[in-house]
Amino acid sequence: MPDALAEPHLDVIPRTEDETARIADVTAPARDFSAPERFEANQAGAATVRARTDADAFSQSSANMPFESELNFKVGNGLFKKLWVSSPSSTLASDGLGPLYNARSCQRCHLKDGRGHPPAGPDDSAVSMFLRISVPAPEASEMSEIEAFLVTLGEETRRTRPDPTYGGQLQDFGVAGHPAEYRLDVAYAEREIALSGGETATLRVPSYTAADLGYGPLAPGAMLSPRVAPPMIGLGLLEAIPAADILAGADPGDADGDGISGRAQVVWSFEFDRPMLGRFGWKAGAPTIREQSASAFAGDIGISSPIFDTPWGDCTEAQADCRDAPHGDDDARGTEIDVEGLDLVTFYSRNLGVPARRDEGDPQVLRGKQMFHDAGCASCHTPKYVTHRLKDQPEQSFQLIWPHTDLLLHDMGEGLADHRPEGRATGREWRTPPLWGIGLTEQVNGHTNFLHDGRARSLLEAILWHGGEAAAAQQAVVAMPAPDRAALIRYLESL
């Protein structure tokens, strides 16, 4: 997959043979669980920040950021929090919202730079959760660039298109005069799971309805996929992991017979006009932080940018009133957020610091770490990497990091399937999410909802939802003696 190896957004200094050997040694899997590994407390290398005890634990800048960059970080933070308003407005630098949207700011979804949640009840707005939507592509339709590229790889991909009326995601808000596209209804049934030692756990089985549709019925065959906003920490370091190191972990045919067959996501970069390795999003649908940010501005807030420059966001040709409404693009800015603004938000997103580990030397935590490895969790949640040497990004350059992800796609079984393909990902595949910071979720966001749709109410529930390639690991956790299972959860809480 040579084209997907290219990283045109990074100014990389190639590794020497000596560095390559040292990196192989330092990233080798743990074998001794009697004490922490060297540098294990610093999950983000020199960029690791102090583990605060308040809700701002995910809102700190990289600890190794040069002082002269702090202003850019703070201005980017201001843009990340900025509330956009509808056009026309006297606040010309902030107009252009919608006309259809999911939130008025980035921060409204990524609450305290952390994790979103499903609606807590009928009166709770689903600001940090929405439904993606697509429909099967007509057989005679022209292939997109990425579909054509996947064909050159010999892949059969289930081709999809945005809904002809509702686009690529459903927006639950509209500016004055524009009805919202829908209201998200979530219902749960409960399912009990028997664990060793006579313990049980109860899982919530969700169902989702796009209620009160504002623009007519969904197209036949419409596929809906719920998504909560993921945490923002450590994104720049994930972007700086060499693509070759990620691809080295891929085993699409399970050649080694371990039951794990991670696949690399390959997506079309609209910024660089080429296929690239996907890294960001629940199905790794974006190749870079900058492109992911621009996509969120367009789909979530209805704000145009230099990458996605249509001022009406996700509105389709069928939503003529939305396209004809006043927008915030003008001759001065060009787009509703200009190059400088997008770069500042990208810089902020790239440099949100990862907190240090807590209690990494505690005997129960160390026992839990051994259980994590013995159960096979580390087969997908790869603990550590060394990032690229980068000429112009000192915060991310040549850092030993511990994100606990392989950034690959895995079949997670029917229980977690959304039945909605995305790029190379099937309707049963998800990108392995990073685990760093996961133990601070309740402190930052006031809840413990996990997975792509927040259905899991605890870390244990999240593990018990694992199926497909992770079924053996899930069964190992079910069968563990209760003290070992508790130690595993304690280990995750220390990350």
Protein Blocks (a to p, Z undefined) as FASTA:
>chain_A
ZZlmpcfkbccddddfklmmmmmmmmpccfbfkbccehklmmnljmlccddfbfklmmcc
cfklcfklmmmmmmmmmmmmpccdddddfblmlgoihjbcfbfbfklmmgghiacdddfb
fklccklgccdddddddfkbccdfklmmmmmnopacddddddfklombdcfbdcehiacf
bdcdddddddddddehhiacdddddddddehifnbpadehiacdddddddfehklmmmmp
cfklmmmmpcfkomnonopacdcdddddfklopacddfbdjkopafbfklmmmmmmmmmn
opacfklmcfnljacfklmmlmmpccfbdfknopabdfklmmmmmmmmmmcccdddehkl
gmklmmmmmmmmmnommmmmgfbacddddfklmklgopacdehpghiacdebjklpgoia
ehjbcfkbccdddfehklmmmmmnopacecjkomagbfklmmmmpghjlmmmmmmmmmpc
fklmmmmmmmmmmZZ
